Protein backbone atom coordinates (compact mmCIF):
# COMPACT_ATOMS: atom_id res chain seq x y z
CA UNK A 1 0.00 0.00 0.00
CA UNK A 2 2.93 2.37 0.51
CA UNK A 3 3.12 2.98 -3.27
CA UNK A 4 -0.51 4.08 -3.66
CA UNK A 5 -1.00 7.53 -5.14
CA UNK A 6 -4.79 7.51 -5.46
CA UNK A 7 -7.57 6.01 -3.32
CA UNK A 8 -11.22 6.50 -4.21
CA UNK A 9 -13.68 4.92 -1.77
CA UNK A 10 -16.57 7.37 -2.19
CA UNK A 11 -20.08 5.91 -1.96
CA UNK A 12 -18.90 2.51 -0.67
CA UNK A 13 -20.99 2.29 2.54
CA UNK A 14 -17.83 2.30 4.67
CA UNK A 15 -18.58 2.71 8.37
CA UNK A 16 -16.65 3.24 11.56
CA UNK A 17 -13.55 5.33 12.16
CA UNK A 18 -11.02 6.30 9.50
CA UNK A 19 -7.84 4.26 9.70
CA UNK A 20 -4.93 6.51 10.79
CA UNK A 21 -2.54 4.61 8.51
CA UNK A 22 -4.07 6.35 5.49
CA UNK A 23 -2.43 9.58 6.64
CA UNK A 24 0.98 7.91 6.58
CA UNK A 25 0.92 6.98 2.89
CA UNK A 26 3.80 9.14 1.68
CA UNK A 27 3.03 8.91 -2.05
CA UNK A 28 -0.69 9.53 -1.76
CA UNK A 29 -1.93 12.44 -3.88
CA UNK A 30 -5.71 11.90 -3.82
CA UNK A 31 -8.04 10.35 -1.25
CA UNK A 32 -11.83 10.35 -1.50
CA UNK A 33 -13.77 8.92 1.44
CA UNK A 34 -16.87 11.03 0.84
CA UNK A 35 -20.48 9.89 1.19
CA UNK A 36 -19.95 6.92 3.49
CA UNK A 37 -20.86 6.24 7.10
CA UNK A 38 -17.55 7.12 8.68
CA UNK A 39 -17.65 8.38 12.26
CA UNK A 40 -15.38 9.89 14.87
CA UNK A 41 -12.59 12.33 14.09
CA UNK A 42 -10.06 12.72 11.33
CA UNK A 43 -6.93 10.95 12.55
CA UNK A 44 -4.01 13.19 13.59
CA UNK A 45 -2.00 11.63 10.75
CA UNK A 46 -4.23 13.49 8.29
CA UNK A 47 -2.29 16.64 9.16
CA UNK A 48 0.49 15.16 7.04
CA UNK A 49 -1.87 14.94 4.07
CA UNK A 50 -2.87 18.54 4.56
CA UNK A 51 0.77 19.66 4.84
CA UNK A 52 1.60 17.84 1.59
CA UNK A 53 -1.45 19.38 -0.15
CA UNK A 54 -3.02 15.99 -0.80
CA UNK A 55 -6.50 16.37 -2.28
CA UNK A 56 -8.67 14.52 0.24
CA UNK A 57 -12.44 14.52 0.57
CA UNK A 58 -14.54 13.37 3.53
CA UNK A 59 -17.87 15.17 3.02
CA UNK A 60 -21.06 13.24 3.61
CA UNK A 61 -19.85 11.42 6.73
CA UNK A 62 -20.47 11.90 10.43
CA UNK A 63 -17.02 13.19 11.36
CA UNK A 64 -16.48 15.53 14.28
CA UNK A 65 -13.58 17.58 12.87
CA UNK A 66 -13.89 17.83 9.09
CA UNK A 67 -14.48 21.58 8.65
CA UNK A 68 -11.74 22.17 6.09
CA UNK A 69 -12.53 19.16 3.94
CA UNK A 70 -16.30 18.97 4.01
C-alpha positions as CSV (number, residue, x, y, z in Angstrom):
1,X,0.0,0.0,0.0
2,X,2.9,2.4,0.5
3,X,3.1,3.0,-3.3
4,X,-0.5,4.1,-3.7
5,X,-1.0,7.5,-5.1
6,X,-4.8,7.5,-5.5
7,X,-7.6,6.0,-3.3
8,X,-11.2,6.5,-4.2
9,X,-13.7,4.9,-1.8
10,X,-16.6,7.4,-2.2
11,X,-20.1,5.9,-2.0
12,X,-18.9,2.5,-0.7
13,X,-21.0,2.3,2.5
14,X,-17.8,2.3,4.7
15,X,-18.6,2.7,8.4
16,X,-16.7,3.2,11.6
17,X,-13.6,5.3,12.2
18,X,-11.0,6.3,9.5
19,X,-7.8,4.3,9.7
20,X,-4.9,6.5,10.8
21,X,-2.5,4.6,8.5
22,X,-4.1,6.4,5.5
23,X,-2.4,9.6,6.6
24,X,1.0,7.9,6.6
25,X,0.9,7.0,2.9
26,X,3.8,9.1,1.7
27,X,3.0,8.9,-2.1
28,X,-0.7,9.5,-1.8
29,X,-1.9,12.4,-3.9
30,X,-5.7,11.9,-3.8
31,X,-8.0,10.3,-1.2
32,X,-11.8,10.4,-1.5
33,X,-13.8,8.9,1.4
34,X,-16.9,11.0,0.8
35,X,-20.5,9.9,1.2
36,X,-20.0,6.9,3.5
37,X,-20.9,6.2,7.1
38,X,-17.5,7.1,8.7
39,X,-17.7,8.4,12.3
40,X,-15.4,9.9,14.9
41,X,-12.6,12.3,14.1
42,X,-10.1,12.7,11.3
43,X,-6.9,11.0,12.6
44,X,-4.0,13.2,13.6
45,X,-2.0,11.6,10.8
46,X,-4.2,13.5,8.3
47,X,-2.3,16.6,9.2
48,X,0.5,15.2,7.0
49,X,-1.9,14.9,4.1
50,X,-2.9,18.5,4.6
51,X,0.8,19.7,4.8
52,X,1.6,17.8,1.6
53,X,-1.5,19.4,-0.1
54,X,-3.0,16.0,-0.8
55,X,-6.5,16.4,-2.3
56,X,-8.7,14.5,0.2
57,X,-12.4,14.5,0.6
58,X,-14.5,13.4,3.5
59,X,-17.9,15.2,3.0
60,X,-21.1,13.2,3.6
61,X,-19.8,11.4,6.7
62,X,-20.5,11.9,10.4
63,X,-17.0,13.2,11.4
64,X,-16.5,15.5,14.3
65,X,-13.6,17.6,12.9
66,X,-13.9,17.8,9.1
67,X,-14.5,21.6,8.7
68,X,-11.7,22.2,6.1
69,X,-12.5,19.2,3.9
70,X,-16.3,19.0,4.0
